[in-house]
């Protein structure tokens, strides 16, 4: 069986020692970039390797040009995925410790692999906290996987750039949706980016809405209701999600896919890239 959106803790527990399964720990705390790796060293899912948001899932920031977490180049992604032992045979499972102190970085890796054409990738529902709560094994030894050759099949339709967002943000038949919290969308309590507000025409659809009070994703039926209420009958392919830097918006892309509604698009540069150009409007 292939897992393409979410996987439960019991389902993963049956495969953590399978060489054709790659488990990737994506824990990362904004403002304390090394905490995730230190937490990984203190304990992780057996066999898991660690992916650092800034060092592995981003390329260097270009001040005044890129957002806070720019996507790596295709070549950089291929090199990284190959080093992690991922090829077409491998089922990838990414996890983090969101909700909690960390960001939902597992969804970012999930999106990057799908963008690269690898669909056998899922996010661990409930993440590290859920793994611990069900008393499954924990390992402290650093995980290693033999390298494999990752063969990319880039899906350009999954990615939107700032020029396209500018073109469609007010267009009928499209939707640009802001995945940040509602207060940041309104321009309130902005503590991360130098300019507050949102892209004019964007609707607010916070990424945290995907989760239940237990810290796991809502059921597929509930997710469908959330997205259909917000987007009506608009096809997912005509929806572009953004957030602060292209990380948390991937949770919405994951949520809408798990709901069975299709594949939305990601504006990876997001708000932190949008505001680098003073000619772009802000509301």
N, C-alpha and C positions, 0 to 999 in steps of 0.2 A: 504493500500500500504506500502511496505517495502522499506526503503532507505538504500542502501548498499555502496555507494561511496560518492556522493555529494547530498546536499539538498539546495534549494534556500531559501532566506529570506522569500518570501511570503508563501512558503510551510511550513516552520517552524512556521510562525506566527499563523497558524491555529491550532497549537498543543501545544503551550508552557505551557498551563494549564492542559494538559492531564497527569494523573498519570502514564500512561504506556509509557510516553516519558521522558527520562532523558536527560537534557541539561547540558553540562559540559563546563565550561569556563576554557581554558587552556593557558591564556595569561602568557607569561614569557619572560623576557629580559635577555639575556646573559650578565653577569657582574653586574647585579642588580637584584638578585634573588627574592626580595620582591616587586618589582615594579608591577608585574602582579596582586598579591593579593590586593595591595593598589588600583590599577585601578579597580579591581573587586568591592571593597567596595564602590568606587565612583559611580559605575553604571554597571549593567550587564543585560542580557536578563532575564526577569521575570522567577523565578523558578530555575535558573541555580545554580549549585553548583560549587565550585572551585577545580581544580586539579593542584597541584604544581609539576612542572617537577622534581625537585630534591627530593622532599619529598614523592610524590605519584606515580610517573611514573618511578622511578629509585630505585635501592638499593645502599647502601654505596659503594663508590669507594675503591678498594683494590690497593694501589699504586704499580706500577710495574706489575700488573696482568690484571686489567680491564681497559676499556676506561673511558671517562669522564661521561658517562650516562649509566651505566650498567643496564640491564633489571632486574626487580624484579623477585623473584622466582615465580613459579606457585602458591604456597600457599599465597604469599603476594598479588599477583594479585587477587586471589579469595576473599581474605579478603577485599580488597579495593573495588572491584566491588560489593560485597555483601553489604558493608556499604553504597555504593552509590545507593542502591536500584535497582540493575540491575539483572533481571532474563530473562528467554527465551521469556517472553512476551513484554519486554521493547525495544522500539526503542531509541537508543542512538544518540544524536547529539553533536558533539564536535566543539568548535570554539576557535579561537584566534584572534590576531590582526595583523597577517602577511598578506601582506607585510607591513612593518612599523618598529617599534622599536623592535618587538618581534620575537621569533622563531616560525616556523610552528609546534607547539607542538600538535595541534589537530590531525595532521596526525599520530603522534606517538601513541596517545591514540587509534585512529582508528585501527592502525596495531596491537596493543596489544590486543584489543578485538577480532579481527579476528584470531589472533594467539591462543587465548583462546577458539575459536570456536563460538564466538558470531558474526553473520554476519549482524544483524540488527543495523548497526552503520554507520553513515555518517558524513562528515565534512561540516560545513556551508560554502557554496561558497561565498567568499568575506568577511567572518568573521564578527567581531564586527563592523568594519568600514562600511560595507555594511548594517548591521542592523541599525546603526545610520543614514546613508544617506537616508534610506527609512522611517525614522521617526516612527519606531515602538516603543512600550513602553520600558521603562528602569526602573529597580528596584535597590534599594540600600540595602534592607534587605537581610541578608545572607540566601541563599537558603538551604532548608533541604528536605531530602527524607527519608521515612521509609525504613529500611533495608529489603533486600530480599536475598534469597539464590541463589548465582551464581553457576551454574553447568558447570564446564569447560570441553571442548572437544578439547584438545590441538592439534594443527595442526603443527607437527614438520617440515613438508616440507616447511613451510614459513620462517624458520630461517636457516641461514648458520653460521658456526663457522669459526674461523681463519684457522683451519686445512683443512677444505674443500675449503676455498678460495685459500689457497696455492696449493691445488691439481688441481683446475680447472682454475686458472687465465690465463694459457697459453694453455689450452686444446681446441681443435677444437670442435665446437658445443656448447660452453658455452661462456658467457660474464660476466665479472666483470666490473661494471660501477660506476664511481666516481661521486657522486651527488653534490659535492662542486663546488664553482665557478671555472671557468677555470684557473684563476691566482693561486689559491691555489693548483689545480691539477698540475700545472706546477712548483710548489715549490716557487712561488712568493707571497709576501705580507702575509706570514704566521705569524699571530699574536696570535694564540690560542694554537697550539700544539708545543712542543719543537723541533720536526723534521719536515722539509718541504718535500714535494714531494707527490708521489702516489704509490699505489701498482703496481709493474711492470706487464704489460699486460692489465691493466685496461684502459677503454676508458672514456673520459670526457663527462658527460651528466648532466649539472647543473640543480638542482631542480627548479630554478627560471624559466626555460624554459616552465614550465607547465602553467604559468600565462599569461593572456592578459594584455594589458596596463591599463585596468580598474580594475585590482587587483582580477579578478575572473579567474577560470580555463578556458583554451581554450575549444572550442567545442570538442565533442567527435571525430568528423572528423579531426579536426586540431591536436588533440592529437595523433590519429592514424598515421597521416602523420609524426609527430615528431619522434615517436618511431619506426615506420617502416623504416624511413630514417636512423636512428641511428643503428638499430638492424637487419634490413632486415627481413627475414622470421624466425628468431630464436624464438622459443616458449618462452613466458614470464617465464615459469617455469625453464628455463635454464639461466635466467639472475639474477645476484646477485647485488644489489645496496648497496653501502656504502657511508658514508659521514665522518664528523669529529668524531661524537659520537653516531650515530644511530638514530638521530632525523630527520634531513632534508631529509635523503634518503627515509624516509617513504612517502614523498611527491611524489617521483617517483613511488613507489609501488602503491600509490593511483591513480596517473595519468594514469599509464598503465592499471590499473583495470577499471577506468572510461572510457577509450578508448575502452573497450571491448576486450582487447587483452590477458586477462588472469591474472594470479597471479604470479608476480615476487617474488623474495626472498630478505630478508634483512640480511646483515651482521651487526648485532646489535652492536657489539663491535667497528666496523669501524676503521678508521685511528688511533684514539687515543689508541685503544687496539693493533692494528697491530704493532705499533712502540714500545710497551713495551718489545718486544723480539728482541734483537739485531741480532738474527740469521735470522729474516725475512727480505727479500730483500726490498730495497727502490729505487725508480727511481725519 
